[in-house]
């Protein structure tokens, strides 16, 4: 089968799940609009732009016939400094930024698709377009969205990156049945959210989320908020750490000490972290986050 050939190729490249869906309006699009009206999104105003593209994926690639959703794992181990200050698992600060890695792998899959469908065109997305990637992954059968808003892959959990390939190639699309939510009655993610950003199941106030505050926000963290980070200066994993569906692991010493980071200049930062996920926050933001934790 054509689909199976692509699935096998994706597995060779390290992807753990792949799904195929039609380029229709994403299943949770209406909920997304409602969420935008109800919550604070801070400095992430871009979420309100290009709504028509989020509603109609076909606007992003002329002749689009198939959306391919891909999941790639990241470690359950949490990056830690020798003095035990941590970064979110997805940051993988000893590796190249996942956007770069997954885009490269996505392009390899596009090349493979081109061999099967010579006239086809493809476009790869890795957090890089106005699309509702988790909704598309659900429709593709990759997993379900948990109460913490993360995509959860049954038997694996939520420690994964998502990427999408939009293609004009016509792959067989399995019939879709909305999955049951695997969270059941569990509310551990909501109960343990350090700042109360998870206000209710599937409902997050971005302006209170520690991942937003330590990476995206242009404002500095105040001391009260810093006291809720659990010594994490980049991102937050609490809503995933407490999830019974995720693997458990211990922190690993994999990044320089806080003293070393605080002593870095821009050239040092570029040499050490220049092509990692830390680049998004930048040296100044990281230093400010660490300083408020240390005071």
VMD Tcl script that draws the C-alpha trace (Angstrom):
set ca {
  {0.00 0.00 0.00}
  {1.17 3.53 -0.75}
  {0.44 4.69 2.79}
  {2.43 1.85 4.32}
  {5.46 2.66 2.18}
  {5.46 6.23 3.49}
  {4.88 5.03 7.05}
  {7.94 2.78 6.84}
  {10.05 5.60 5.41}
  {8.90 7.93 8.20}
  {9.85 5.33 10.81}
  {13.32 5.07 9.27}
  {13.68 8.82 9.87}
  {12.68 8.47 13.52}
  {9.00 9.43 13.45}
  {6.84 7.39 15.82}
  {3.41 8.10 14.36}
  {1.96 9.24 11.06}
  {-1.58 10.03 10.01}
  {-3.43 10.95 6.80}
  {-6.38 13.32 6.61}
  {-8.41 15.40 4.16}
  {-7.77 19.16 3.89}
  {-11.06 20.03 5.52}
  {-11.78 22.57 8.27}
  {-9.96 21.22 11.35}
  {-12.16 19.35 13.81}
  {-11.60 21.77 16.70}
  {-11.60 24.99 14.69}
  {-14.78 26.38 16.32}
  {-13.37 25.65 19.78}
  {-10.20 27.49 18.79}
  {-12.21 30.60 17.86}
  {-14.11 30.43 21.13}
  {-10.86 30.05 23.05}
  {-9.38 33.12 21.34}
  {-12.36 35.18 22.45}
  {-12.26 34.00 26.04}
  {-8.59 34.01 27.14}
  {-5.58 36.27 27.30}
  {-2.86 35.40 24.78}
  {-0.28 38.00 25.84}
  {2.33 38.74 23.20}
  {1.09 35.93 20.93}
  {-1.23 38.11 18.85}
  {-0.18 36.14 15.76}
  {-2.68 33.49 16.85}
  {-5.48 35.85 15.80}
  {-4.04 36.41 12.34}
  {-4.69 34.35 9.20}
  {-7.87 32.82 10.59}
  {-9.05 31.99 7.06}
  {-5.94 29.88 6.53}
  {-6.53 28.02 9.79}
  {-10.13 27.38 8.70}
  {-9.22 26.25 5.19}
  {-5.83 24.47 4.86}
  {-6.25 24.40 1.06}
  {-5.31 28.08 1.03}
  {-1.76 27.09 1.99}
  {-1.09 24.87 -1.02}
  {-2.93 25.05 -4.32}
  {-4.33 21.65 -5.24}
  {-3.88 20.24 -1.72}
  {-5.34 16.73 -1.43}
  {-3.68 15.10 1.58}
  {-2.45 16.32 4.95}
  {0.17 14.08 6.54}
  {0.64 14.53 10.30}
  {3.88 13.33 11.87}
  {5.01 12.87 15.47}
  {8.67 12.77 16.50}
  {9.77 11.86 20.05}
  {11.82 13.94 22.42}
  {13.50 12.66 25.62}
  {11.63 12.03 28.84}
  {14.82 13.11 30.61}
  {14.86 16.76 31.64}
  {17.94 18.86 30.73}
  {19.66 20.06 33.88}
  {22.62 22.20 34.86}
  {25.13 20.80 37.37}
  {23.53 23.13 39.96}
  {20.13 21.59 39.21}
  {18.36 24.29 37.26}
  {16.37 22.79 34.45}
  {14.91 23.44 31.02}
  {11.81 21.97 29.43}
  {12.36 18.54 27.88}
  {11.52 19.64 24.36}
  {14.40 22.15 24.35}
  {16.96 19.36 23.79}
  {19.71 22.01 24.18}
  {22.53 19.67 23.20}
  {20.94 19.16 19.77}
  {20.04 21.29 16.81}
  {16.69 23.06 17.10}
  {13.87 20.62 16.37}
  {12.43 22.98 13.75}
  {15.56 22.47 11.66}
  {15.80 18.73 12.26}
  {12.16 17.95 11.54}
  {12.03 20.20 8.49}
  {15.03 18.33 7.08}
  {13.35 14.98 7.69}
  {10.08 16.30 6.29}
  {11.83 17.29 3.08}
  {13.26 13.80 2.79}
  {9.73 12.45 3.00}
  {8.64 14.95 0.35}
  {11.36 13.61 -1.91}
  {10.07 10.10 -1.29}
  {6.51 11.24 -2.13}
  {7.81 12.83 -5.32}
  {9.26 9.49 -6.39}
  {5.81 7.89 -6.04}
  {3.86 10.87 -7.41}
  {6.23 12.66 -9.84}
  {3.79 15.50 -10.54}
  {3.05 16.21 -6.89}
  {4.00 19.24 -4.83}
  {4.61 19.30 -1.10}
  {4.99 21.83 1.69}
  {6.47 21.09 5.13}
  {5.33 22.78 8.33}
  {7.06 22.64 11.72}
  {5.37 25.27 13.92}
  {5.74 27.48 10.87}
  {2.29 28.15 9.45}
  {-1.23 29.19 10.47}
  {-2.53 25.67 11.00}
  {-4.16 23.82 13.88}
  {-1.63 21.01 13.97}
  {-3.06 19.12 16.95}
  {-6.52 19.08 15.39}
  {-5.04 17.76 12.15}
  {-3.11 15.09 14.04}
  {-6.32 13.95 15.75}
  {-8.14 13.73 12.41}
  {-5.21 11.74 11.05}
  {-5.57 9.22 13.86}
  {-2.25 10.05 15.52}
  {-3.74 10.57 18.98}
  {-6.14 12.59 21.10}
  {-5.90 15.99 22.79}
  {-5.59 15.70 26.55}
  {-7.05 18.01 29.15}
  {-3.65 19.74 29.25}
  {-4.11 20.65 25.54}
  {-1.24 18.37 24.50}
  {-1.56 15.74 21.80}
  {-1.29 12.36 23.50}
  {-0.30 9.29 21.50}
  {-1.82 6.13 23.01}
  {0.91 3.86 24.35}
  {3.51 6.62 24.15}
  {2.32 9.88 25.74}
  {2.83 13.53 24.86}
  {6.60 13.99 24.74}
  {6.71 14.55 21.00}
  {7.06 17.22 18.33}
  {4.54 17.59 15.52}
  {5.20 18.26 11.86}
  {2.94 18.30 8.82}
  {3.33 17.68 5.12}
  {0.73 19.23 2.82}
  {0.77 17.50 -0.55}
  {-1.11 17.50 -3.82}
  {-0.55 13.73 -3.95}
  {-3.75 11.77 -3.34}
  {-3.12 9.24 -0.59}
  {-5.91 6.94 0.61}
  {-7.58 8.60 3.60}
  {-8.88 6.25 6.33}
  {-12.39 6.93 7.58}
  {-12.35 9.20 10.62}
  {-14.00 8.58 13.95}
  {-13.33 11.08 16.71}
  {-11.33 9.27 19.41}
  {-12.51 8.91 22.96}
  {-10.61 11.12 25.34}
  {-8.12 8.89 27.13}
  {-7.88 11.16 30.19}
  {-11.01 9.73 31.75}
  {-11.76 11.41 35.09}
  {-8.12 12.39 35.66}
  {-7.47 16.10 36.31}
  {-3.87 15.92 37.55}
  {-2.63 18.40 34.93}
  {-5.22 20.99 35.97}
  {-4.76 20.38 39.69}
  {-0.97 20.71 39.48}
  {-0.57 23.63 37.04}
  {1.77 25.94 39.00}
  {0.09 29.20 37.99}
  {-3.48 28.07 37.38}
  {-3.04 28.63 33.65}
  {-5.01 25.45 33.01}
  {-8.37 26.89 34.05}
  {-10.41 23.88 32.96}
  {-10.08 20.83 30.69}
  {-8.69 21.91 27.28}
  {-8.71 25.54 28.42}
  {-5.42 27.35 28.96}
  {-4.82 31.00 29.81}
  {-1.63 31.59 27.83}
  {-0.75 34.77 29.71}
  {-0.29 32.72 32.91}
  {1.53 29.75 31.37}
  {5.15 29.40 32.51}
  {6.21 28.22 29.05}
  {4.91 31.48 27.64}
  {6.33 33.60 30.45}
  {9.85 32.11 30.23}
  {10.11 32.08 26.43}
  {7.60 34.18 24.50}
  {6.72 37.02 26.85}
  {8.50 40.32 26.39}
  {8.02 41.09 30.08}
  {10.28 39.89 32.88}
  {9.04 37.34 35.38}
  {8.25 38.70 38.82}
  {9.57 37.00 41.94}
  {6.20 35.48 42.81}
  {5.88 33.78 39.43}
  {9.52 32.65 39.49}
  {8.83 30.87 42.77}
  {6.38 28.61 40.94}
  {8.78 27.41 38.23}
  {10.40 24.65 40.25}
  {13.89 25.85 39.17}
  {13.00 25.62 35.48}
  {14.28 28.67 33.60}
  {13.04 27.71 30.12}
  {9.56 26.35 29.61}
  {7.42 24.19 31.89}
  {6.60 20.47 31.81}
  {4.42 20.10 34.91}
  {1.18 19.33 33.06}
  {3.02 16.54 31.23}
  {5.11 15.32 34.17}
  {2.03 14.55 36.26}
  {0.22 12.86 33.38}
  {-0.11 9.10 34.04}
  {0.19 8.45 30.30}
  {3.79 9.77 30.13}
  {7.02 7.96 30.90}
  {8.95 8.97 33.99}
  {12.66 9.69 34.01}
  {15.27 11.55 36.04}
  {16.98 14.83 35.14}
  {20.29 14.56 33.35}
  {23.22 16.94 33.56}
  {23.51 18.07 29.98}
  {23.88 21.86 29.93}
  {26.35 24.40 31.41}
  {25.89 25.74 34.93}
  {23.85 28.85 35.61}
  {27.08 30.71 36.41}
  {28.43 29.79 32.98}
  {25.26 30.92 31.23}
  {25.18 34.19 33.18}
  {28.78 34.82 32.18}
  {28.16 34.26 28.48}
  {28.33 37.01 25.89}
  {26.41 36.75 22.62}
  {29.30 35.00 20.87}
  {29.56 32.40 23.65}
  {25.81 31.88 23.49}
  {25.89 31.41 19.75}
  {28.71 28.89 20.00}
  {26.95 26.88 22.70}
  {23.24 27.28 21.97}
  {23.06 29.19 18.67}
  {21.21 26.48 16.71}
  {19.18 25.07 19.58}
  {15.68 25.84 20.86}
  {17.26 28.27 23.36}
  {17.86 30.64 20.47}
  {14.14 31.49 20.42}
  {14.28 33.00 23.89}
  {17.74 34.48 23.40}
  {20.58 35.04 25.87}
  {19.12 38.13 27.52}
  {15.82 36.38 28.29}
  {17.57 33.30 29.66}
  {19.78 35.43 31.90}
  {16.78 37.35 33.25}
  {14.94 34.09 33.97}
  {17.93 32.63 35.80}
  {18.61 35.77 37.79}
  {15.08 35.99 39.15}
  {15.29 32.32 40.15}
  {18.58 32.89 41.97}
  {17.45 35.94 43.94}
}
mol new
graphics top color blue
foreach p $ca { graphics top sphere $p radius 0.5 }
foreach p [lrange $ca 0 end-1] q [lrange $ca 1 end] { graphics top cylinder $p $q radius 0.2 }
display resetview
